[in-house]
Amino acid sequence: MEPRFLLMADVAEQLNVSTSQVYHMVRSGELPAIKIGGRGQWRIERSKLEEYIERKYAETAEWVRSNPLVERDEDEPA
């Protein structure tokens, strides 16, 4: 059984980003997390990470629809 909560380092590895980027996503409210323990260590619930990923897929799909790829004329310089 997989753990319910993930460390920031686990999330960083799964998203292939740095731990500081995950910290910024948490502190900005973009990625929900909780602080636990006397030292206030951050934990991200696996389901919240999956929701975040799905939200990013939806945002990216909307961006792609709003910004279609435009073919260049062969005569135009690159």
Backbone as CSV, one residue per row, in Angstrom:
resi,resn,N_x,N_y,N_z,CA_x,CA_y,CA_z,C_x,C_y,C_z
1,MET,0.835,-1.191,0.000,0.000,0.000,0.000,0.875,1.248,0.000
2,GLU,0.547,2.182,-0.867,1.324,3.424,-0.939,0.931,4.353,0.205
3,PRO,1.887,5.139,0.698,1.562,6.071,1.784,0.605,7.161,1.299
4,ARG,-0.249,7.609,2.223,-1.218,8.666,1.894,-0.520,10.007,1.668
5,PHE,0.506,10.292,2.480,1.191,11.578,2.411,2.603,11.423,1.858
6,LEU,3.030,12.413,1.114,4.347,12.415,0.480,5.204,13.545,1.044
7,LEU,6.500,13.313,1.080,7.461,14.362,1.405,7.612,15.280,0.197
8,MET,8.067,16.492,0.435,8.319,17.410,-0.682,9.317,16.806,-1.667
9,ALA,10.310,16.094,-1.155,11.303,15.471,-2.038,10.658,14.416,-2.933
10,ASP,9.671,13.684,-2.396,8.960,12.680,-3.195,8.183,13.353,-4.326
11,VAL,7.510,14.444,-3.990,6.724,15.181,-4.983,7.656,15.768,-6.045
12,ALA,8.774,16.320,-5.611,9.745,16.884,-6.553,10.224,15.813,-7.526
13,GLU,10.485,14.623,-7.009,10.943,13.530,-7.871,9.856,13.135,-8.869
14,GLN,8.627,13.037,-8.403,7.535,12.639,-9.293,7.272,13.667,-10.382
15,LEU,7.411,14.953,-10.049,7.176,16.016,-11.028,8.441,16.378,-11.808
16,ASN,9.563,15.786,-11.419,10.849,16.079,-12.048,11.192,17.568,-11.970
17,VAL,11.022,18.122,-10.760,11.364,19.515,-10.473,12.187,19.525,-9.184
18,SER,12.671,20.679,-8.795,13.449,20.780,-7.561,12.523,20.852,-6.346
19,THR,13.079,20.516,-5.198,12.325,20.616,-3.951,11.930,22.064,-3.692
20,SER,12.785,23.009,-4.056,12.443,24.424,-3.842,11.258,24.841,-4.722
21,GLN,11.131,24.248,-5.896,9.964,24.551,-6.736,8.686,24.013,-6.092
22,VAL,8.760,22.832,-5.497,7.601,22.281,-4.798,7.250,23.168,-3.607
23,TYR,8.258,23.607,-2.865,8.036,24.501,-1.724,7.312,25.762,-2.183
24,HIS,7.730,26.330,-3.291,7.088,27.537,-3.809,5.624,27.255,-4.195
25,MET,5.362,26.104,-4.819,3.989,25.747,-5.197,3.110,25.608,-3.952
26,VAL,3.678,25.039,-2.883,2.937,24.875,-1.637,2.697,26.228,-0.981
27,ARG,3.735,27.024,-0.847,3.618,28.326,-0.168,2.724,29.290,-0.924
28,SER,2.649,29.172,-2.246,1.786,30.059,-3.034,0.332,29.596,-3.022
29,GLY,0.089,28.385,-2.503,-1.259,27.847,-2.473,-1.633,27.063,-3.717
30,GLU,-0.716,26.971,-4.662,-0.977,26.249,-5.905,-1.134,24.750,-5.659
31,LEU,-0.374,24.211,-4.718,-0.412,22.787,-4.374,-0.742,22.672,-2.888
32,PRO,-1.934,22.165,-2.556,-2.315,22.060,-1.138,-1.395,21.105,-0.373
33,ALA,-1.079,21.490,0.862,-0.223,20.677,1.720,-0.562,20.983,3.167
34,ILE,-0.031,20.167,4.075,-0.197,20.405,5.508,1.170,20.426,6.171
35,LYS,1.232,21.126,7.316,2.431,21.116,8.150,2.137,20.240,9.351
36,ILE,3.050,19.334,9.643,2.850,18.441,10.785,4.088,18.419,11.663
37,GLY,3.894,17.973,12.885,5.011,17.801,13.810,5.484,19.115,14.408
38,GLY,6.322,18.980,15.433,6.852,20.135,16.143,7.716,21.031,15.280
39,ARG,8.350,20.446,14.281,9.211,21.237,13.394,8.468,21.724,12.159
40,GLY,7.190,21.407,12.056,6.368,21.899,10.954,6.814,21.411,9.592
41,GLN,6.987,20.100,9.461,7.401,19.548,8.170,6.196,19.450,7.247
42,TRP,6.420,19.785,5.982,5.353,19.776,4.986,5.091,18.358,4.486
43,ARG,3.805,18.064,4.266,3.391,16.806,3.655,2.310,17.114,2.621
44,ILE,2.384,16.422,1.507,1.415,16.595,0.426,0.651,15.291,0.281
45,GLU,-0.667,15.391,0.356,-1.494,14.200,0.209,-1.448,13.733,-1.240
46,ARG,-1.278,12.447,-1.425,-1.166,11.866,-2.770,-2.344,12.274,-3.652
47,SER,-3.556,12.267,-3.104,-4.742,12.634,-3.899,-4.683,14.103,-4.330
48,LYS,-4.133,14.982,-3.480,-4.002,16.405,-3.840,-2.981,16.571,-4.960
49,LEU,-1.923,15.769,-4.928,-0.940,15.818,-6.007,-1.583,15.381,-7.321
50,GLU,-2.379,14.316,-7.284,-3.052,13.845,-8.500,-4.030,14.896,-9.024
51,GLU,-4.756,15.567,-8.116,-5.668,16.642,-8.525,-4.884,17.786,-9.167
52,TYR,-3.741,18.116,-8.575,-2.886,19.171,-9.126,-2.443,18.813,-10.544
53,ILE,-2.020,17.579,-10.742,-1.562,17.137,-12.062,-2.707,17.212,-13.068
54,GLU,-3.889,16.749,-12.687,-5.054,16.819,-13.587,-5.395,18.264,-13.930
55,ARG,-5.316,19.159,-12.935,-5.574,20.585,-13.169,-4.564,21.159,-14.162
56,LYS,-3.313,20.774,-14.030,-2.276,21.256,-14.945,-2.497,20.744,-16.363
57,TYR,-2.951,19.476,-16.497,-3.292,18.957,-17.822,-4.408,19.785,-18.443
58,ALA,-5.446,20.103,-17.654,-6.569,20.896,-18.161,-6.110,22.302,-18.550
59,GLU,-5.293,22.929,-17.713,-4.778,24.272,-18.021,-3.926,24.252,-19.285
60,THR,-3.110,23.230,-19.425,-2.250,23.124,-20.604,-3.087,22.912,-21.858
61,ALA,-4.105,22.058,-21.773,-4.980,21.813,-22.923,-5.680,23.099,-23.345
62,GLU,-6.144,23.882,-22.381,-6.795,25.158,-22.688,-5.799,26.114,-23.343
63,TRP,-4.579,26.160,-22.841,-3.553,27.022,-23.418,-3.279,26.613,-24.867
64,VAL,-3.177,25.316,-25.114,-2.907,24.822,-26.470,-4.052,25.219,-27.405
65,ARG,-5.302,25.080,-26.928,-6.451,25.481,-27.756,-6.424,26.975,-28.057
66,SER,-6.015,27.765,-27.080,-5.995,29.226,-27.243,-4.791,29.731,-28.033
67,ASN,-3.781,28.904,-28.196,-2.543,29.291,-28.872,-2.191,28.245,-29.927
68,PRO,-2.966,28.212,-31.009,-2.717,27.165,-32.014,-1.350,27.318,-32.660
69,LEU,-0.807,26.182,-33.042,0.464,26.154,-33.739,0.232,26.674,-35.149
70,VAL,0.996,27.663,-35.553,0.837,28.273,-36.871,1.982,27.800,-37.756
71,GLU,1.620,27.249,-38.886,2.631,26.800,-39.847,3.252,28.017,-40.527
72,ARG,4.564,27.982,-40.678,5.259,29.063,-41.391,5.278,28.759,-42.871
73,ASP,5.288,29.836,-43.675,5.466,29.680,-45.115,6.874,29.161,-45.357
74,GLU,7.022,28.306,-46.356,8.351,27.789,-46.675,9.266,28.906,-47.163
75,ASP,8.697,29.987,-47.702,9.486,31.112,-48.206,9.998,32.014,-47.070
76,GLU,9.385,31.913,-45.869,9.805,32.768,-44.747,11.113,32.238,-44.168
77,PRO,12.016,33.165,-43.848,13.271,32.724,-43.195,12.958,32.235,-41.785
78,ALA,13.720,31.274,-41.339,13.528,30.687,-39.995,13.982,31.629,-38.915
